[in-house]
Amino acid sequence: MEITKVSNEGQVIIPEELLKASGWEIGQELIAINMGDGILLKPKKLFAETTLNDVAGCLKYQGEPKSLEDMNDAIRQGIEESWHGGS
């Protein structure tokens, strides 16, 4: 177990052994999660760079294409339902 302190600026120094064990490097971005009885630090994972062609395949639609008017009507209906509780 390693002991460290919180500085006046709210910074915590992570002991070198823990940094090495986690594989973190200087400048690593972390996500801080409040666990109630402590704080969990996890590395921020970067999303792999993608293009529209990489992800467009998951958007397949089977059926007749919708017109812009059809899409606008559906959006308008959704907004009205959320504002008026579906009435």
KAPE-V549246 format. One record per residue. N is the residue number from 1. PSI is psi as a letter, one per 40 degrees, with the letter a starting at -180 (* if undefined). OMEGA is omega in radians with two decimals (* if undefined). Layout:
BEGIN
{{N	PSI	OMEGA} {N	PSI	OMEGA}}
END
This chain:
BEGIN
{{1	h	3.12} {2	i	3.10} {3	h	3.12} {4	i	-3.11} {5	i	3.02} {6	h	-3.13} {7	i	3.08} {8	d	-3.14} {9	e	-3.14} {10	e	-3.13} {11	i	3.10} {12	h	3.06} {13	h	3.11} {14	h	-3.12} {15	i	-3.06} {16	d	-3.14} {17	d	3.12} {18	d	3.09} {19	d	-3.13} {20	d	-3.12} {21	d	-3.12} {22	e	-3.09} {23	e	3.13} {24	i	3.11} {25	i	3.09} {26	h	-3.13} {27	e	3.12} {28	h	3.05} {29	h	-3.10} {30	i	3.01} {31	h	3.12} {32	h	-3.09} {33	h	3.11} {34	h	-3.12} {35	e	-3.13} {36	c	-3.13} {37	e	3.13} {38	a	-3.13} {39	h	3.10} {40	h	3.07} {41	h	3.13} {42	i	3.11} {43	h	3.06} {44	h	-3.13} {45	h	3.11} {46	i	3.05} {47	h	3.06} {48	i	3.13} {49	h	-3.12} {50	i	3.05} {51	i	3.09} {52	d	3.14} {53	d	3.12} {54	d	-3.03} {55	e	-3.07} {56	d	-3.14} {57	d	-3.13} {58	e	-3.10} {59	e	-3.09} {60	h	3.13} {61	h	3.10} {62	h	3.12} {63	a	-3.13} {64	h	3.14} {65	i	3.10} {66	i	3.10} {67	i	3.07} {68	d	3.10} {69	d	3.09} {70	d	-3.13} {71	d	3.11} {72	d	3.09} {73	d	3.14} {74	d	3.10} {75	d	3.14} {76	d	3.13} {77	d	3.12} {78	d	3.12} {79	d	3.13} {80	d	3.14} {81	d	-3.14} {82	d	-3.14} {83	d	-3.03} {84	e	3.09} {85	f	3.08} {86	e	-3.13} {87	*	*}}
END
